């Protein structure tokens, strides 16, 4: 089964999450915080913002 991945501009992610607003924060893990957002198309998304100080994710990303 294939996966379709979409690429979004940083500006569209910022707009969708309202500049990574605290009220849109869903939680936080080893990679960094996760935010909910809504794209201009109405599609609801979850965005993981990688933490600069996290050692995780270097190989994965």
C-alpha positions in Angstrom: 0.0 0.0 0.0 1.5 3.3 -1.1 1.4 6.5 0.9 0.7 9.9 -0.6 2.7 12.6 1.1 2.0 16.3 0.8 4.4 19.1 1.1 3.3 22.4 2.7 5.0 25.7 2.8 6.2 27.0 6.2 3.8 30.0 5.8 0.8 27.7 5.3 1.7 25.7 8.4 2.1 28.9 10.4 -1.3 30.1 9.2 -2.9 26.7 9.9 -1.6 26.6 13.5 -2.0 30.3 14.1 1.7 30.7 14.5 2.0 27.6 16.7 -0.4 29.0 19.2 -0.4 27.5 22.7 -4.2 26.8 22.4 -3.5 24.6 19.4 -0.8 22.5 21.2 -2.0 18.9 21.5 1.0 17.5 23.4 4.8 17.0 23.4 7.0 14.1 22.7 10.7 13.3 22.3 10.9 15.1 19.0 9.0 18.2 20.1 5.5 19.6 20.4 2.5 18.6 18.3 0.0 21.2 17.1 -3.5 21.0 15.5 -4.3 23.2 12.6 -6.6 23.8 9.7 -5.4 24.5 6.2 -7.1 27.1 4.0 -8.8 24.2 2.2 -10.5 23.2 5.5 -8.4 20.1 5.9 -7.5 19.5 9.6 -3.9 18.6 10.2 -1.5 17.7 13.0 2.0 19.3 12.9 5.0 18.0 14.8 7.5 20.9 15.3 11.0 19.4 15.8 12.8 20.7 18.9 16.3 22.1 18.2 17.6 20.6 21.5 16.2 17.1 20.9 18.8 14.6 19.8 16.1 12.4 18.3 15.1 12.7 14.7 18.6 13.3 13.2 18.6 10.0 11.3 14.8 9.9 10.6 14.7 13.4 9.1 
